[in-house]
Amino acid sequence: MKEIYKKILEKALPLYEKGREGDVEHIKWLAEVITKYVNEFEVDYDILIPVVLLHDVGYSKVPKGSNPFDLDIRKFHSEEGAKISEEILEELNYPKDKINEIKRLILKHDNWAFGDDFADEPVLRIFNNFDFMWMASEKGFDIVRKFMKKEPKEFYEQINEFQRKNEEEGRKWFNKNIEEFYNQLMRERKEGLST
């Protein structure tokens, strides 16, 4: 990870510790896996990685116990996250044009909940692919499942239902490698149900 990304993460982590349970693990997982399945020729890492590292910092301003699936909460945390991200990036002397783009993307990163498929936004398509599949990862599965008060088999089926809805609404995998990674995670979760 580039030094500047490490500095962004260092500034973001205390905010994630104030936010929702599991956010620190979520951000670290995203930062670890995303570059394995997307290369710098497909997208500008200097935009993508800060979006990944900062997208949910706005939850530090959301009252504890709020439902992150509530559309008003989604909108509020995105607005707050865009402001906080701008402050962090300006403090680190990040390029102004990149700050503006990162802020714009963080502001709309959860707009899939409002029907956006991000067809014309490659950074958000990539980001949303991984943000979605977090709940199929080993740690994410348990964190999100417990929040949603679901038994493992029930939650596994819920993820499948979410994916069916994604497909119906036109949200697609950015590339075959990402889709294969998601399928691998779901196979692992399914195997875990039988043990």
C-alpha positions in Angstrom: 0.0 0.0 0.0 1.3 3.4 -1.0 2.5 5.7 1.9 -0.3 8.2 1.2 -3.0 5.5 1.5 -1.5 4.4 4.8 -1.8 8.0 6.1 -5.4 8.2 4.9 -6.2 4.9 6.7 -4.4 6.1 9.9 -6.6 9.2 10.0 -9.8 7.2 9.1 -9.4 4.4 11.7 -10.3 6.5 14.8 -13.5 7.6 13.0 -14.3 4.0 12.2 -13.8 3.0 15.8 -16.5 5.6 16.7 -18.9 4.2 14.0 -20.6 0.9 13.5 -19.4 -2.3 14.9 -17.3 -4.1 12.3 -16.4 -1.1 10.3 -12.6 -1.3 11.1 -12.6 -5.0 9.9 -14.7 -4.0 6.8 -12.3 -1.2 5.7 -9.2 -3.4 6.3 -10.7 -6.3 4.3 -11.7 -4.0 1.4 -8.2 -2.4 1.3 -6.6 -5.9 1.3 -8.6 -7.6 -1.4 -9.6 -4.9 -3.8 -6.2 -4.5 -5.5 -6.0 -8.3 -5.9 -8.9 -8.3 -8.3 -8.6 -4.8 -10.0 -5.5 -3.4 -11.5 -4.4 0.2 -12.0 -5.0 -0.1 -15.7 -8.7 -0.5 -15.1 -9.2 2.4 -12.7 -7.3 5.2 -11.0 -6.1 3.9 -7.7 -5.6 7.4 -6.4 -9.4 7.8 -6.6 -10.5 4.2 -5.8 -8.3 3.5 -2.8 -9.3 6.8 -0.9 -13.0 6.1 -1.7 -12.5 2.6 -0.2 -10.7 3.9 2.9 -13.0 6.8 3.6 -16.5 5.8 2.3 -18.1 5.1 5.7 -16.3 7.6 7.9 -19.6 9.5 8.1 -21.0 6.8 10.4 -18.9 8.4 13.1 -21.5 11.2 13.1 -24.6 8.8 13.1 -26.2 8.2 16.5 -25.3 4.7 17.9 -28.0 2.2 17.3 -29.2 3.8 14.0 -30.3 1.4 11.3 -27.7 1.7 8.4 -30.3 0.2 6.0 -32.5 3.3 6.6 -32.4 5.5 3.5 -32.1 8.7 5.5 -29.2 7.3 7.5 -27.5 6.2 4.2 -27.9 9.7 2.8 -26.7 11.4 6.1 -23.6 9.2 6.5 -22.7 9.8 2.8 -23.0 13.6 3.2 -21.0 13.6 6.4 -18.4 11.2 4.9 -17.9 13.5 2.0 -17.2 16.4 4.3 -14.9 14.4 6.6 -13.0 13.0 3.6 -12.4 16.4 2.2 -10.9 17.5 5.5 -8.7 14.5 5.8 -7.4 14.7 2.2 -6.8 18.4 2.4 -4.8 18.0 5.6 -2.7 15.4 3.7 -2.2 17.8 0.7 -3.9 15.4 -1.6 -4.4 16.8 -5.2 -7.5 19.1 -5.2 -8.9 17.6 -8.4 -8.7 14.1 -6.9 -10.3 15.4 -3.6 -13.2 16.7 -5.5 -13.8 13.5 -7.3 -13.4 11.3 -4.2 -15.8 13.6 -2.3 -18.3 13.3 -5.2 -18.1 9.5 -5.2 -18.4 9.2 -1.5 -21.4 11.4 -1.6 -23.1 8.9 -3.9 -21.5 5.6 -3.0 -24.7 4.2 -1.4 -27.0 5.5 -4.2 -27.5 1.9 -5.3 -30.1 1.8 -2.5 -31.9 4.5 -4.5 -31.8 2.6 -7.7 -28.4 3.7 -9.3 -26.6 0.9 -11.1 -23.3 3.0 -11.5 -23.1 1.8 -15.2 -21.2 5.1 -16.0 -19.1 5.1 -12.8 -16.3 2.5 -13.0 -14.9 3.4 -9.6 -18.3 3.0 -7.9 -19.1 -0.2 -9.8 -15.8 -1.7 -8.5 -16.3 -0.3 -5.0 -19.9 -1.5 -4.8 -19.0 -5.0 -6.0 -16.6 -5.4 -3.0 -18.7 -3.4 -0.5 -21.6 -5.8 -1.3 -19.5 -9.0 -1.1 -18.1 -8.0 2.3 -21.1 -9.8 3.8 -20.1 -13.0 2.0 -16.5 -12.8 3.5 -15.8 -14.9 6.5 -15.7 -12.0 9.0 -18.3 -9.9 7.2 -20.8 -12.8 7.1 -20.9 -13.0 10.9 -20.8 -9.3 11.6 -23.7 -8.4 9.2 -25.6 -11.6 10.0 -25.7 -10.7 13.7 -26.7 -7.1 13.0 -29.6 -8.4 10.9 -30.5 -11.0 13.6 -30.4 -13.9 11.1 -29.3 -17.5 11.5 -26.4 -18.5 9.2 -28.5 -20.5 6.7 -31.1 -17.7 6.6 -28.5 -15.0 6.1 -26.8 -17.1 3.3 -30.2 -17.2 1.5 -30.6 -13.4 2.1 -27.3 -12.7 0.4 -28.4 -14.8 -2.6 -31.7 -12.8 -2.7 -29.8 -9.5 -2.6 -27.7 -10.7 -5.5 -30.8 -11.7 -7.5 -32.1 -8.2 -6.9 -28.8 -6.7 -8.0 -29.0 -8.6 -11.3 -32.6 -7.6 -11.8 -31.8 -4.0 -11.2 -28.8 -4.1 -13.7 -25.9 -4.0 -11.2 -23.2 -6.1 -12.7 -19.8 -7.4 -11.7 -17.0 -5.1 -13.0 -15.0 -8.0 -14.3 -15.0 -11.8 -14.3 -12.3 -12.0 -11.6 -14.5 -10.1 -9.2 -17.5 -12.3 -10.0 -15.4 -15.5 -9.5 -14.1 -14.2 -6.1 -17.7 -13.5 -5.0 -18.7 -17.1 -6.1 -15.8 -18.5 -4.2 -16.8 -16.6 -1.0 -20.3 -17.9 -1.3 -19.1 -21.5 -1.8 -17.0 -21.1 1.4 -20.0 -19.7 3.3 -22.2 -22.6 2.0 -19.6 -25.2 3.1 -19.5 -23.5 6.5 -23.3 -24.1 6.9 -22.8 -27.9 6.8 -20.1 -28.0 9.5 
